[in-house]
Amino acid sequence: MLWKVLVVLGAVNAALAVGIGAFGAHGLEGRLSNRMLETYNTGAQYHMYHSLGLIAIGAVAAYTGGGSALLGWSGWLLFAGIVLFSGSLYVLSLSGISWLGAVTPLGGVAFIAGWVCLIIYVLKA
Protein backbone atom coordinates (compact mmCIF):
# COMPACT_ATOMS: atom_id res chain seq x y z
CA MET A 1 0.00 0.00 0.00
CA LEU A 2 1.45 3.30 -1.17
CA TRP A 3 0.39 5.29 1.87
CA LYS A 4 2.21 2.96 4.28
CA VAL A 5 5.41 3.11 2.25
CA LEU A 6 5.30 6.90 2.15
CA VAL A 7 4.51 7.33 5.85
CA VAL A 8 7.25 4.89 6.90
CA LEU A 9 9.75 6.46 4.49
CA GLY A 10 8.85 9.89 5.83
CA ALA A 11 9.09 8.82 9.47
CA VAL A 12 12.45 7.10 8.94
CA ASN A 13 13.77 10.20 7.20
CA ALA A 14 12.40 12.49 9.93
CA ALA A 15 14.24 10.42 12.53
CA LEU A 16 17.41 10.61 10.42
CA ALA A 17 16.99 14.37 10.05
CA VAL A 18 16.77 14.78 13.82
CA GLY A 19 19.90 12.71 14.33
CA ILE A 20 21.79 14.44 11.55
CA GLY A 21 20.72 17.85 12.84
CA ALA A 22 21.77 16.99 16.39
CA PHE A 23 25.14 15.77 15.12
CA GLY A 24 25.57 19.07 13.30
CA ALA A 25 24.62 21.13 16.33
CA HIS A 26 26.68 19.22 18.87
CA GLY A 27 29.37 17.38 16.97
CA LEU A 28 30.39 19.79 14.24
CA GLU A 29 30.43 23.13 15.98
CA GLY A 30 33.98 24.39 15.99
CA ARG A 31 35.03 21.71 13.49
CA LEU A 32 33.48 23.35 10.43
CA SER A 33 33.57 26.94 9.26
CA ASN A 34 30.41 28.93 9.91
CA ARG A 35 29.64 28.81 6.18
CA MET A 36 29.95 25.02 6.01
CA LEU A 37 27.92 24.62 9.21
CA GLU A 38 25.17 26.75 7.67
CA THR A 39 25.30 24.59 4.54
CA TYR A 40 25.00 21.45 6.67
CA ASN A 41 22.08 22.93 8.62
CA THR A 42 20.29 23.88 5.40
CA GLY A 43 20.50 20.24 4.37
CA ALA A 44 19.06 19.14 7.71
CA GLN A 45 16.21 21.66 7.53
CA TYR A 46 15.17 20.63 4.03
CA HIS A 47 15.57 16.99 5.01
CA MET A 48 13.01 17.46 7.81
CA TYR A 49 10.61 19.58 5.76
CA HIS A 50 10.45 17.00 3.02
CA SER A 51 10.27 14.07 5.44
CA LEU A 52 7.10 15.68 6.78
CA GLY A 53 6.02 16.14 3.18
CA LEU A 54 6.36 12.39 2.60
CA ILE A 55 4.15 11.75 5.61
CA ALA A 56 1.61 14.27 4.32
CA ILE A 57 1.55 12.64 0.89
CA GLY A 58 1.04 9.29 2.59
CA ALA A 59 -1.87 10.78 4.54
CA VAL A 60 -3.40 12.11 1.31
CA ALA A 61 -3.02 8.67 -0.26
CA ALA A 62 -4.68 7.02 2.76
CA TYR A 63 -7.49 9.60 2.88
CA THR A 64 -8.30 9.39 -0.82
CA GLY A 65 -7.74 5.66 -1.09
CA GLY A 66 -5.29 6.63 -3.80
CA GLY A 67 -2.58 4.47 -5.08
CA SER A 68 -2.28 7.02 -7.86
CA ALA A 69 0.83 7.15 -9.98
CA LEU A 70 0.94 10.90 -9.35
CA LEU A 71 1.09 10.36 -5.59
CA GLY A 72 3.75 7.73 -6.07
CA TRP A 73 5.79 10.13 -8.22
CA SER A 74 5.26 12.88 -5.69
CA GLY A 75 6.63 10.78 -2.85
CA TRP A 76 9.54 9.31 -4.76
CA LEU A 77 10.54 12.71 -6.09
CA LEU A 78 10.58 14.15 -2.56
CA PHE A 79 12.71 11.21 -1.44
CA ALA A 80 15.08 11.71 -4.39
CA GLY A 81 15.25 15.38 -3.45
CA ILE A 82 16.24 14.49 0.10
CA VAL A 83 19.03 12.25 -1.17
CA LEU A 84 20.29 14.68 -3.81
CA PHE A 85 19.73 18.05 -2.11
CA SER A 86 20.32 17.29 1.54
CA GLY A 87 22.78 14.49 0.87
CA SER A 88 24.94 16.66 -1.37
CA LEU A 89 24.94 19.45 1.22
CA TYR A 90 25.96 17.05 3.98
CA VAL A 91 28.82 15.60 1.96
CA LEU A 92 29.88 19.00 0.63
CA SER A 93 30.06 20.54 4.09
CA LEU A 94 31.89 17.58 5.63
CA SER A 95 34.32 16.91 2.78
CA GLY A 96 34.75 20.23 1.03
CA ILE A 97 34.22 18.55 -2.36
CA SER A 98 32.99 21.64 -4.17
CA TRP A 99 31.67 19.96 -7.34
CA LEU A 100 28.88 18.44 -5.22
CA GLY A 101 27.32 21.89 -5.29
CA ALA A 102 26.30 21.03 -8.87
CA VAL A 103 24.18 18.11 -7.59
CA THR A 104 22.22 20.19 -5.08
CA PRO A 105 20.00 21.96 -7.67
CA LEU A 106 18.94 18.58 -9.07
CA GLY A 107 17.54 17.78 -5.64
CA GLY A 108 15.77 21.14 -5.61
CA VAL A 109 14.18 20.35 -8.96
CA ALA A 110 13.07 16.96 -7.60
CA PHE A 111 11.48 18.70 -4.60
CA ILE A 112 9.60 21.12 -6.85
CA ALA A 113 8.47 18.36 -9.21
CA GLY A 114 7.24 16.27 -6.28
CA TRP A 115 5.14 19.13 -4.91
CA VAL A 116 3.77 19.85 -8.41
CA CYS A 117 2.70 16.20 -8.76
CA LEU A 118 0.83 16.50 -5.46
CA ILE A 119 -0.86 19.71 -6.60
CA ILE A 120 -1.99 18.07 -9.84
CA TYR A 121 -3.28 15.01 -7.99
CA VAL A 122 -5.31 17.08 -5.55
CA LEU A 123 -6.75 19.30 -8.29
CA LYS A 124 -7.81 16.24 -10.30
CA ALA A 125 -9.28 14.39 -7.30
N, C-alpha and C positions, 0 to 999 in steps of 0.2 A: 504494500500500500504506500503510495507516494507520500501521503501526509506524514506517516511514521518515519520514513527515511529522512524527510526534510526536518522534522522536529528533532530527531536524534542527531542528525548532522549539525543542526544549529546549536543544540545544547552542548555537544562535544566541543564545537568551536568556541562557544561562549566560555566554557571552562578553560580551554587553552588560552583564550584571550586574557582571562583573569590571571592565569599563571604567568604568561608572557609579560603582561603589564606589570605584575608584581616584581618579576625578575628585573625588568627595566628600572623600576623605581628604587629597588633596594640593592640590586646586584651590579648595576651598571653606572650608578652615579659616581662621578669621579674617575671612572675608567674610560668614558667616552667624552668627546667634546660636547659642548652644549648643543651644537648644530646636529651632531649625530644622535644625541639623546632625543632631541625633538623629532628627528626622522623616525627613530624607533617608536616613539610614543604615538606618532601619527599612524604608523602601521597597526599598533595595538588598538587605537581608537576605531579605525575603520574595520578592523577584525571584529570587534565587539558589535559595532553597528550592524554589520552585515550578517553576523551570527544571529542576531535578533531578527533580522530580515528573513533569514531561513526559517526560523520558528514561525514568523508571521505568515509566510507563504504556506507552510505546512498547515497552519490553522485555517487559512483560506481554503486549501484543498480539502481539509476535513469538513469544514462547514458547507461547502458546495458539493461535496461528494465527488469532487473533481479529481480525476487522474489525468487531466488535460495535458497534452504535450506542451502547451504554453506554460503551465505551472511547472512542469518538469524542467523546461528550458530556463525559466526564471530562477529556480533553485540552483541548478547546476551552474548557471552563469555567475550567480552570487558566490558560490563556492570557488569557482575558478578565479573570480576576482580576489577573494581572500588569499588564495595561494599566490597569485601573480602580484597583486598590489602589496598586500601586507608582507607576504613572504619576501619579496624583493627588497622592501624597506628594512626588514629585519636583517637580512644577509648583508645589504649595503652598509648599514650602520655598524654592524659587528665586524665586517671584513674590510671595508673601505674599497671594495671592488666597484669602481664608479660606473662601469658599463651596465650594471644592473639597473641603474636609473632609467635605461631605455625600456626595461620590462614593465616598470611600474605603470605607465599609461595604458598598457594592454589590460592590466587588471582594472583600471578605471573604466575602460570601455566595456569590459565584461560586467562591472557593477551597473553601469547605465543601461546596458542591453537587458540585464536581468530585471531591473525595475520597469523598463518599457514593456517587457513581456507580461509582467504582472498587471500593468495598466491595461494593456490590450485584453487580457483575460477577463478582468473585472468589467470592462466596458462591454464586452460581448456576452457576459453571463446574464 
